[in-house]
Amino acid sequence: MLGLIGTLRLGTRALAAQRQGVEVAGHNLANVNNTAYARQRVSIQSTASSDGLTDPVGSGAEVVAIRQIRDRILDSQVVTEGAVTGSLEAQQRALKLTQSLLGQSIDRGNTGAGGTSAADGVGGGQQLAAGLTEFFNAFASLAAQPASIPEREITLRKAAALAAQFPALDTRLAALGGRLDESLDTDLKSTNALLSDIARLNGQIVRTEAVSGGSANDLRDQRQAKLESLSGLVGFDAVEASDGSVGIVVAGASLVSGDVREATLETFSDANGDRRVRASGTTDALAITSGSVHGTLEARDGGLNDLRSGINDLAKSLIDGVNALHATGFALDGSTGRTFFLGTDASDIRVNQALLDDPGALQVSGSATARGDNRVALAVSQWGNQPIAALQGQTLGSAYNRIVGRLGEDLSSVNQQLADQKVVAELLKGQRDSVSGVSIDEEMTDLTRFQRGYQASAKLINTIDEMMETTLSLKR
């Protein structure tokens, strides 16, 4: 049997258990607005009983653990969906930047099946589609007055304006590619910092739990927040070890093991000069499948690269087609052999300076002796509406519309996917909050319950003290 001393110890343990319950409830309330925090609960268990006069007598209760209320499946899903969201957000940002370089809104709502209209074009007043139209219209006007120097000057000015738009756009697109490469470096810097933080927290968790024998709940909260931030940057696999540490593996490369950051992520240039991502100490690019790093690479190598390649194909077709027709014509003095466009693609297309200096050298006549012949000028003006084999049988205008329309479709698709993804992410976070989030009403109820328990335990101790005084007074 316990006796008075044993019952006094029972009351002391009860007092400590209720006090710890108040402390945990207070800790939960203090973190009610901490989104990384998972609520905690004291686990109270009966202590060993002792022999009584008839049956075993209980010796009270004590706190055996302070447990986190977490659902590991939900935590894992939040991390996974965070990586998908990060990828889509990065793609959306990159494609919107690309769209801004075109100076127009090109989402599904205004392009339709046929892409943009000829009136839409590139950057503020420098409209590529409109420039193409004006270029061929100028040759049509020149065909009406092929010997007119003013008409020739107008045609060459329109040609020079159109030719200037291609390198300007190509330069802007190349610069955007460079900015996306810079964003990769920034994301990887943040990624490596988070990897170091996770390795450090792993060490603290392992040491704390080894000493205390319990769970380092607050440190685990901090690590979970770091894992979720990391997933927004790069998709990874997390492997929890028996000692409580979490290993991080990205595309098969082990980056964190225990409290050691085994490798970092870095960019490098591949054989084509494109920036790729690899683990330090390795040579092969990692096949990253989610996170903002993946989204940036996807947009750069997808929508942006396709647009730039399409604009280059368009410029090359323009150069080859117009030059081929111009080569068959004759200048006002009957000479020939001059090239109209110089360059090879959008990066360096330009009008032959010899023509700009001498408009009479423009070869628009089909005869060396007939100054008023317009066959070549007419052929050039009509060629703009003819299908071109190098552009998959499309005209220059329709090919441009298709190039821009494809970018619009990519952006529209990403916008829709991101909207759906955010709904999924919010639902998951809502489910997790219902499990792990702090409820003020619930905590206030617990606080009152533990407070009353503490008061009752104190009353028990006071009662035992009075009984001991009574017992001692019997000897007087």
Steps between C-alpha positions, in 0.01 A plus 500: 500500500610858435463649842505872562849550358415297188178694451694823540734388223191411291370856542840646410512297177142604419590863562797472259290327234226765509760779498662349190157479336453875562847568352425303181162671456672835544769404247227408249321831555826692458545337157142539381619721210814302424421325170793259544382382842319173572299491821628289787332285763621366832475125533410416862530144625424328830805416709568155646253382765594358839348226717202602705309326778273333246588613144792687339489873570582753227786743558379782279608614153790664320577653161681244282525703178410821323377396155456693179168462324618446142387291205813392314304417186355852487842654568649295218222602261541867587870473414425318173231742389718793600760382248237486224373846591854639497559363150177642359554841661849523351367404156225757529744777593735416213223473241344827614837669462527353151150626423594850618789504252246449222309799632164325490265276691506158342304272730229270375234760564606726211691284255241238412591212276680718248738677739550877497379741241732674255449822689657352813875496515825561673574748771348845520474640141746252349241255379648211312178377342406855403853553372468200271171634365646847440806350331300307242254787454794726422610266221141499370506881490841493334364264233263781398794743454813286464720783372405744778794582730271617785306172483828309505616698804173426683531130418858487626406689820220251566744215435761651733237550774385139467857370496582699817215339691638147468839560672331717764259221587770234484717707735214538747424130491868415547517741794195333655675165466795651686272629776346155535851355534567757774180398676626140494813610685288690753270203558795265540660736752180488705480123452851444631431722802190295582697177461750629755218598737340155471833328570553723805149431631553128445799514732313697764201266488712187530702638793198640683296182469795281600545698823136556593356174374204695366413678176658835408164635386590863440815409306296258289256785425788715379631219282158436347476869408845480336396189305190678369706804397750270329225323306394830348849530352583145397318167520666242725456169678518507881619188681456495879762302691445310825683771698246763391713670233373551145709434190446710187538348153452706182473312170703212643772721654533486879536855630436461874568201722461542874663826605725510193431691179663259260472714186363826367313581180675712239452617142733419211502539122436191291642427155242733342579785735173464693500529879420176679490387863722235657616388844843625600774250421305350209494572126151392388192721507229403748155416366309730736126446467339764722560816695572848368838384362315251278241762401767749397682240290172384347397853398846591373549185294133478401294813437787749480725278288213409265409866454858605430552209261175582319594867461839392360330268249270784401792738442696239305203432273454873444869541412512203264166571330547869435864458398408227252244726330716812521789314333286454187436874461683799359574849631407823322836499322452138387751356749432196718671268751427689820362326810198659668533359854832421667537263795384149575222522762325731746823584681668676208245567223545843336438675170797530265651841569580543128127505429430747779769729363371472142124422472541482122701180552189319628445214252125496439492489122474176310694650207841665481370750248146573621515757784125483554478121527354389834509122482744448789333758726165337433646154564641608837170657607311183407757267656397623846168319462641178361562181700866431581632145522757590769213628718294181465300640210392817680531863396729728698205661677327176591833351612553795736147463633562131559828568683342757731180299536698200619653709776152621593377142521795407723427790733128426508570136581736594783249752637228234512729239653617747764144599588409132546822435692434782744160351578663163576771665712247701700285192562803309628605784727145530627493128581834527677389803698197305620740237634804697611378856531445669836137559602469783751171364635647154550814633667298724733293197598817302571647792692196512726500122540867487603455803725219325687708185515787698648269653761364156591852359531597790725190432712606134527846601623346744748268227627788254548696771683209548743472124550871480578460783755211311659704181515797675658273665759397157631845464663461812706 
